[in-house]
Amino acid sequence: MGYRGVSMRPEPSPTSFSYSIEPSAGELRVVGVGPLDLAARGVLCDAVRGVVEGQLQGRTVVLDLTRVEMIDSSGLGELVRALLIWDEQGASWKMLPSESVRRLLALVGVGRFRSGGEHGGWLSSGGYPDE
């Protein structure tokens, strides 16, 4: 009786995090797609730096993460670093989280809920809006 070897190499993810930038007159939308995890390290921050360096031109940045199906602690760190870059540059921004991003933000105390499960103000430049 023989034993079959098991590969210790991780299986490649069928999808990886990517983004697109969609400019309009009043805002610049950065749309993230895919898992925001360790494999995505640096991708979101690179996008944010590119926006700050040449495309912002007084527009509000909308970080659209509605198509991010998974985020882990590495992705959370990447997200926080990206938002800090915008804050350091004085950029006006807001975030649209997916359900998985929303849950993690609420878990770590960055997002908050109103009664009935409705979110009550996600992070944006300048903090939470008045309720």
C-alpha positions in Angstrom: 0.0 0.0 0.0 1.5 3.3 -1.1 0.7 6.9 -0.1 -0.1 9.5 -2.6 1.9 12.7 -2.2 0.1 15.9 -1.3 1.2 19.2 -2.8 2.0 21.8 -0.2 1.8 24.6 -2.7 -1.4 26.7 -2.4 -3.8 26.4 -5.2 -3.9 29.6 -7.2 -7.0 31.7 -6.7 -9.3 31.7 -9.7 -9.8 35.4 -9.3 -7.6 38.1 -7.9 -8.3 41.7 -6.8 -8.4 44.3 -9.5 -9.7 47.8 -9.9 -10.8 50.2 -12.5 -11.0 54.0 -12.4 -14.1 55.7 -13.7 -13.9 59.5 -13.9 -16.8 61.8 -14.2 -17.2 65.6 -13.7 -17.7 65.6 -9.9 -16.2 62.4 -8.8 -13.6 59.8 -9.5 -14.8 56.2 -8.8 -12.3 53.6 -7.9 -14.1 50.2 -8.4 -12.5 47.2 -6.7 -13.4 43.7 -7.8 -12.4 40.3 -6.3 -11.0 39.2 -3.0 -9.1 41.8 -0.9 -6.6 39.6 0.8 -2.9 39.0 1.2 -2.5 38.3 -2.6 -3.9 41.8 -3.2 -1.2 43.5 -1.1 -0.2 46.8 -2.6 -2.8 46.8 -5.4 -5.3 49.1 -3.8 -2.6 51.5 -2.4 -1.0 51.7 -5.9 -4.4 52.7 -7.3 -4.9 55.3 -4.6 -1.4 56.8 -5.2 -2.1 57.0 -8.9 -5.4 58.8 -8.3 -3.7 61.3 -5.9 -0.8 61.9 -8.3 -2.6 62.8 -11.4 -6.4 62.3 -11.6 -8.0 63.9 -8.6 -8.3 67.5 -9.8 -10.7 68.5 -7.0 -13.1 65.6 -7.4 -14.5 63.5 -4.6 -13.1 59.9 -4.7 -15.7 57.1 -4.4 -14.1 53.8 -3.3 -16.7 51.3 -4.6 -16.1 48.0 -3.0 -19.5 46.5 -3.7 -18.0 43.8 -5.9 -15.4 42.7 -3.3 -16.7 39.3 -2.2 -14.1 38.6 0.5 -11.8 40.7 2.7 -9.4 39.4 5.4 -7.1 41.1 7.9 -4.5 41.8 5.2 -7.2 43.4 3.0 -8.4 45.5 6.0 -4.8 46.7 6.5 -4.6 47.5 2.8 -7.9 49.4 2.9 -6.9 51.4 5.9 -3.5 52.4 4.3 -5.3 53.4 1.1 -7.7 55.6 3.0 -4.9 57.2 5.0 -3.1 58.1 1.7 -6.2 60.1 0.6 -6.5 61.7 4.0 -2.9 62.8 4.1 -3.4 64.4 0.7 -6.6 66.2 1.8 -8.8 64.3 -0.7 -12.5 64.2 -0.2 -13.6 60.6 -0.3 -16.4 58.2 0.5 -16.7 54.4 0.5 -19.4 52.0 -0.7 -18.7 48.6 1.0 -19.9 45.2 -0.1 -21.7 43.0 2.5 -18.5 41.2 3.5 -16.6 44.5 3.8 -19.4 46.0 5.7 -19.5 43.1 8.2 -15.7 43.3 8.8 -15.8 47.1 9.3 -18.7 46.7 11.8 -16.8 43.9 13.6 -13.7 46.0 14.1 -15.7 49.1 15.0 -15.1 51.1 11.9 -18.7 50.9 10.6 -21.8 51.1 12.7 -25.4 49.9 12.5 -28.7 51.7 13.2 -31.6 49.7 14.6 -33.1 47.4 12.0 -29.7 46.5 10.5 -29.3 49.6 8.4 -25.8 51.0 8.4 -25.4 54.3 10.0 -22.6 56.2 8.3 -19.5 54.5 6.8 -16.2 56.1 6.9 -15.8 59.1 4.6 -13.3 62.0 4.7 -14.2 64.1 7.6 -15.6 61.2 9.6 -19.2 60.1 10.1 -22.0 62.4 8.8 -24.4 63.9 11.3 -27.4 61.8 11.9 
